[in-house]
Amino acid sequence: MTIHTTDILVSGGGLAGLIAAIAFAKAGFDTVCVDPNPPITTKDAEGADLRTTAYLQPAQSFLAELGIWDAFADHAMPLDIMRIIDAGGTETPPVPRVTKDFKSQELSHLPFGWNIPNWLARRVLMEQVDTLPNLTFLGGVRCDRLFTRNTEARVTLSNGVQMRAKLVIAADGRASAMREQSGIDVKTTRFGQKALAFAVTHPIPHENVSTEIHRSGGPFTLVPLPDVDNTPCSAVVWMETGPNAARLSALPEDDFNAEMTQRSCSYLGPLTLASRRTVWPIIAQIADRLAGQRVALVAEAAHVVPPIGAQGLNMSLNDIRALRDLAVEYGHDVGTTAMLDRYHTDRFRDIQMRVTGITLLNKTSMMDAQPLRDLRAGGINALYALPQIRQMLMKMGLGAA
């Protein structure tokens, strides 16, 4: 058996795994990143991730510190306003009955965040990986078996190679094999929902406003993208009950355009599909602990939330920054029990609060009974009416409170 030694082994080469690998390599650690799939870095390739991610202010700051943000900036669409619309009345087709704008200028001169397509972000990150001599990316290889002891972790890869590392970072998703083999349980909430993700064009400019429209089934969210052929464009995440999501994904394109235009309350005019449709299940999940012996959980291996408020990857980057900072502090003792206990303590309370809060928000967004819809609309009005509460909610959303 071939044996290789490294400081850090990152299991998972999605956005979070690549950023973790870059962060640790730039901190001076020899790093290997392993992913069972080769990276897909073009929009039209089979399996391309057509979702987008809003990188909030703390995430942008972290990526700038890592020297990554400049490569992202040309592709990033600023989000100046978060618009919440409740269309949960009895009208058919739906019409907005409550519209509230949360403006970034109330907090600072910066936007709330910047929206970037996931496939494009992965391309930029892979270009960064290629510049780092102490970072190796192994695509098409899986972490199969984990064995740990006090001094190191040993991971057997699917190609038969054994990696010996001081620390394994599990960034291998919600069904994390490294988490399972570390003996860490998770608590999962299922909503009976799925999300459709795709891009649209529309005649009315989005004006850098991210718009979240609530009815039953879940929110319909339009997030600004750069224009396509001088036509305004947005990314859409449409959350629905599982059966309805399946029905929508199978509709002919003209029928789908009509249904999504109606669901959006025609807010940006008639919507036209500008990409293929992808569908994925919605859950909330949190690990009982964020670390085991020589293993740290980050991103969806540690926590999964519905796509509300742009929390998912931004929480993940907070994990990575906290873990990287502790690794730098511990130096040669990276991966020890003392370090990983501190990582769990530093991050778990914030993660628990956000998973709980977003779970509640999602259940609220799914309300179907009319009295409950009316209660939701009243809640939006009440929270917005008090400037101190409104600003506190915005700061919490950014991770600044």
C-alpha positions in Angstrom: 0.0 0.0 0.0 1.3 3.5 -0.9 1.4 5.8 2.1 1.5 9.6 1.9 1.8 12.1 4.8 0.3 15.5 5.0 -0.6 18.1 7.6 -4.2 18.5 6.5 -6.5 16.2 4.5 -9.7 17.9 3.3 -12.4 15.4 2.3 -14.7 17.1 -0.2 -13.9 19.5 -3.0 -17.1 21.6 -3.2 -16.9 25.3 -2.6 -16.4 24.9 1.1 -13.8 22.2 0.7 -11.8 24.1 -1.8 -11.9 27.3 0.3 -10.8 25.3 3.4 -7.9 23.7 1.4 -6.8 27.1 0.1 -7.0 28.7 3.6 -4.9 26.0 5.3 -2.4 25.9 2.4 -2.0 29.7 2.6 -1.5 29.4 6.4 1.6 27.2 5.7 0.2 23.7 6.1 0.8 20.9 3.6 -2.7 20.2 2.4 -4.4 17.6 0.2 -8.0 18.0 -1.0 -9.9 14.9 -2.2 -13.2 14.8 -4.1 -14.9 11.8 -5.8 -15.9 14.0 -8.7 -13.7 16.0 -11.1 -14.5 19.8 -10.7 -17.1 21.1 -13.1 -16.2 24.6 -14.0 -18.4 25.5 -17.0 -22.1 26.4 -17.0 -23.3 24.0 -19.7 -21.4 20.9 -18.6 -23.5 17.9 -17.3 -23.8 18.1 -13.5 -22.8 21.8 -13.3 -24.1 23.5 -10.1 -26.5 26.1 -11.4 -27.2 27.6 -8.0 -25.7 30.9 -6.9 -24.3 32.0 -3.5 -24.6 35.4 -1.9 -21.3 36.0 -0.1 -22.1 38.3 2.8 -19.8 41.0 4.1 -17.9 38.7 6.6 -17.4 36.1 3.9 -16.1 38.7 1.4 -13.7 40.0 4.0 -12.4 36.4 4.6 -12.0 35.7 0.9 -10.2 39.1 0.5 -7.8 38.0 3.3 -7.1 34.8 1.5 -6.3 36.7 -1.8 -9.3 35.1 -3.5 -11.8 38.0 -3.7 -10.1 40.0 -6.5 -10.6 37.0 -8.8 -14.3 36.8 -7.7 -15.0 40.5 -7.9 -15.5 40.8 -11.7 -18.2 38.2 -11.6 -20.0 39.4 -8.4 -23.3 41.2 -8.4 -23.8 43.4 -5.4 -26.9 43.0 -3.2 -27.9 46.4 -1.9 -31.5 45.7 -0.8 -33.2 42.6 0.6 -36.9 42.8 -0.3 -39.4 40.7 1.6 -42.9 40.3 0.0 -45.8 38.5 1.5 -48.3 37.4 -1.2 -50.2 35.0 1.1 -53.7 36.4 0.7 -56.6 34.7 -1.0 -56.1 36.3 -4.4 -55.5 34.2 -7.4 -53.2 35.0 -9.1 -51.2 36.1 -6.1 -50.6 39.8 -5.5 -48.2 41.5 -3.0 -49.9 42.6 0.2 -46.9 43.4 2.3 -43.6 44.7 0.8 -40.6 45.7 3.0 -37.1 46.7 2.0 -34.1 46.0 4.2 -31.4 48.4 3.0 -27.7 47.8 3.4 -27.1 51.6 3.7 -28.7 51.5 7.1 -25.7 49.6 8.4 -22.7 50.6 6.2 -21.6 51.8 2.8 -21.1 48.2 1.6 -23.8 46.0 0.0 -25.2 43.1 2.1 -23.4 40.7 -0.1 -22.3 39.8 -3.6 -24.0 37.0 -5.7 -21.9 34.6 -7.7 -22.8 31.5 -9.7 -21.5 28.3 -8.0 -20.0 26.8 -11.2 -18.1 30.0 -11.8 -16.9 30.3 -8.2 -15.5 26.7 -8.5 -13.6 27.7 -11.6 -12.0 30.6 -9.8 -11.1 28.5 -6.8 -9.5 25.7 -9.0 -7.4 28.4 -10.6 -6.2 29.4 -7.1 -5.5 25.8 -6.2 -3.1 25.5 -9.1 -1.0 28.4 -7.8 -0.2 26.8 -4.4 2.8 24.4 -4.3 1.8 22.9 -0.9 -1.8 22.1 -2.0 -2.7 18.9 -3.9 -6.1 18.4 -5.4 -7.1 14.8 -6.1 -10.2 14.6 -8.3 -12.1 11.3 -8.9 -10.9 9.9 -5.6 -13.0 9.2 -2.5 -12.1 9.0 1.2 -13.2 5.4 2.0 -12.0 4.4 5.4 -11.0 6.5 8.5 -8.9 5.3 11.4 -7.7 7.7 14.1 -5.6 7.6 17.1 -4.2 10.3 19.4 -1.3 11.3 17.2 -2.8 11.1 13.7 -5.6 10.2 11.3 -5.2 7.5 8.6 -7.6 7.7 5.6 -7.6 5.0 2.9 -8.6 6.5 -0.4 -10.6 4.7 -3.1 -7.4 4.4 -5.3 -5.8 2.3 -2.5 -3.5 5.1 -1.3 -3.3 5.7 2.5 -3.1 9.3 3.7 -1.7 10.0 7.1 -2.7 13.5 8.4 -2.6 15.5 11.6 -6.1 16.7 10.9 -9.0 15.6 8.6 -11.4 18.3 7.6 -14.8 16.7 6.8 -16.3 18.9 4.0 -18.0 15.9 2.4 -21.6 17.1 2.6 -24.7 16.3 4.5 -24.2 12.5 4.2 -20.6 12.8 5.3 -18.7 9.5 5.5 -16.0 11.0 7.6 -18.6 12.2 10.1 -20.3 8.8 10.2 -17.0 7.0 10.7 -16.1 9.4 13.5 -19.2 8.2 15.3 -20.9 11.6 15.3 -24.7 11.6 15.1 -26.9 14.3 13.4 -30.4 15.6 14.1 -32.4 16.0 10.8 -35.6 17.9 10.1 -37.5 17.1 6.9 -40.0 19.5 5.5 -41.4 17.6 2.6 -40.0 20.3 0.3 -37.7 20.5 -2.7 -36.1 23.5 -4.3 -35.9 24.3 -7.9 -32.8 26.4 -9.0 -32.4 28.1 -12.3 -31.7 31.4 -14.0 -34.3 33.7 -15.7 -34.3 36.8 -17.7 -36.9 39.6 -17.2 -37.8 43.0 -18.7 -37.7 45.0 -15.5 -34.2 45.6 -14.1 -33.5 44.1 -10.7 -31.6 47.2 -9.5 -29.4 45.0 -7.2 -32.4 44.0 -5.1 -32.7 40.4 -3.8 -36.4 39.6 -3.6 -38.0 36.9 -1.4 -41.7 36.3 -2.1 -43.7 34.3 0.5 -46.8 32.4 -0.2 -47.5 28.7 0.7 -45.0 25.9 0.0 -42.0 28.1 0.7 -40.3 31.3 -0.6 -39.7 32.2 -4.2 -36.4 34.1 -4.3 -34.9 36.2 -7.1 -31.3 37.1 -6.7 -29.5 39.5 -9.1 -27.1 38.3 -11.7 -25.2 40.2 -14.4 -27.2 41.0 -17.6 -27.3 38.4 -20.4 -27.2 40.0 -23.9 -28.2 43.4 -22.3 -31.3 41.7 -20.7 -31.7 41.8 -16.9 -31.1 38.3 -15.3 -31.7 36.8 -11.9 -31.0 33.5 -10.2 -34.1 31.8 -8.8 -34.6 29.4 -5.9 -38.2 28.2 -5.8 -39.1 26.1 -2.7 -42.2 24.0 -3.0 -43.7 20.8 -1.6 -42.0 17.7 -3.1 -44.9 16.7 -5.4 -45.4 20.2 -6.7 -41.7 20.7 -7.3 -41.6 17.4 -9.3 -44.6 18.6 -11.4 -43.0 22.0 -12.0 -39.7 20.5 -13.1 -41.4 18.4 -15.7 -43.5 21.2 -17.2 -42.9 22.3 -20.8 -40.9 25.5 -20.9 -43.7 27.8 -21.9 -46.0 26.4 -19.2 -43.2 26.7 -16.6 -42.5 30.4 -17.7 -46.2 31.1 -17.1 -46.3 29.4 -13.7 -43.2 31.1 -12.3 -44.3 34.5 -13.6 -47.5 34.1 -11.7 -45.7 32.8 -8.6 -43.4 35.9 -8.7 -46.5 38.1 -8.8 -45.1 39.4 -12.1 -42.8 41.5 -10.0 -40.1 41.8 -12.6 -42.4 41.3 -15.5 -42.7 38.0 -17.5 -40.0 35.6 -16.5 -38.2 33.5 -19.2 -36.2 30.4 -18.3 -32.5 31.0 -19.1 -30.9 27.8 -17.9 -31.9 24.2 -17.2 -33.8 23.4 -14.0 -32.2 21.6 -11.1 -34.0 20.1 -8.1 -32.7 19.2 -4.6 -34.3 18.2 -1.3 -34.7 20.7 1.5 -33.7 19.6 5.1 -32.3 21.2 8.2 -29.5 19.2 9.9 -27.0 19.7 12.7 -24.3 17.4 14.0 -24.2 16.6 17.7 -20.5 17.7 17.8 -18.3 19.5 15.4 -15.3 17.4 16.0 -14.1 13.9 16.7 -10.6 12.5 17.2 -8.4 14.2 14.6 -11.5 15.2 12.6 -13.2 18.5 12.3 -16.6 19.0 10.6 -17.3 22.0 8.4 -20.0 23.2 6.1 -22.8 20.6 5.3 -21.0 17.9 7.2 -21.7 20.0 10.3 -24.9 21.8 9.4 -27.5 22.1 6.7 -30.2 24.8 6.4 -32.9 25.7 3.9 -31.8 28.4 1.4 -33.2 31.3 3.3 -31.2 34.5 4.1 -28.1 33.3 2.4 -26.8 31.5 5.5 -25.5 28.2 4.2 -22.1 28.8 2.7 -21.6 31.9 4.9 -21.9 29.8 8.0 -19.5 27.3 6.4 -16.9 30.1 5.8 -17.2 31.0 9.5 -16.4 27.4 10.3 -13.3 27.5 8.1 -12.0 30.8 9.4 -12.4 29.7 13.1 -10.7 26.3 12.4 -7.9 27.9 10.4 -7.3 30.5 13.2 -7.0 27.8 15.8 -4.7 25.7 13.6 -2.4 28.7 13.2 -2.4 29.2 17.0 -1.7 25.6 17.7 0.9 25.2 15.0 2.6 21.8 15.2 -0.1 20.7 17.6 -2.8 21.1 14.9 -5.6 18.5 15.3 -5.2 17.8 19.0 -8.1 17.2 21.2 -7.6 20.6 23.0 -7.7 22.4 19.7 -10.8 20.6 18.4 -12.7 21.0 21.7 -12.1 24.7 21.3 -13.4 24.6 17.7 -16.6 23.0 18.9 -17.1 25.5 21.7 -16.4 28.5 19.5 -18.8 27.5 16.7 -21.6 25.3 18.1 -23.8 27.9 19.8 -23.9 30.1 16.7 -24.6 27.2 14.4 -27.4 25.9 16.7 -29.0 29.3 16.9 -29.0 29.7 13.1 -30.2 26.2 12.3 -33.0 26.6 14.8 -34.0 30.1 13.5 -33.9 29.2 9.8 -35.9 26.0 10.5 -38.6 28.2 12.1 -38.5 30.7 9.3 -39.0 28.0 6.7 -41.9 26.4 8.6 -43.4 29.9 8.8 -43.0 30.4 5.1 -44.8 27.1 4.4 -48.0 28.2 6.2 -51.1 27.4 4.2 -54.0 28.1 6.4 -55.2 31.7 5.9 -55.2 32.8 9.5 -51.5 31.7 9.7 -50.7 33.5 6.5 -52.2 36.6 8.0 -50.1 36.2 11.1 -47.0 35.9 9.0 -47.8 39.1 7.2 -48.4 40.9 10.5 -45.1 39.6 11.8 -43.2 41.1 8.9 -44.9 44.5 9.4 -44.2 44.4 13.2 -40.5 43.5 12.8 -39.9 46.1 10.2 -41.7 48.9 12.0 -39.1 49.2 14.8 -35.7 50.5 13.4 -33.6 49.0 16.2 -35.2 45.6 15.7 -34.9 45.9 11.9 -31.2 46.8 12.2 -30.5 44.1 14.7 -32.1 41.5 12.4 -29.9 42.7 9.5 -26.8 42.5 11.6 -27.6 39.0 12.7 -28.2 38.0 9.1 -24.7 39.2 8.3 -23.2 37.4 11.2 -22.3 40.7 12.9 -24.5 40.4 16.0 
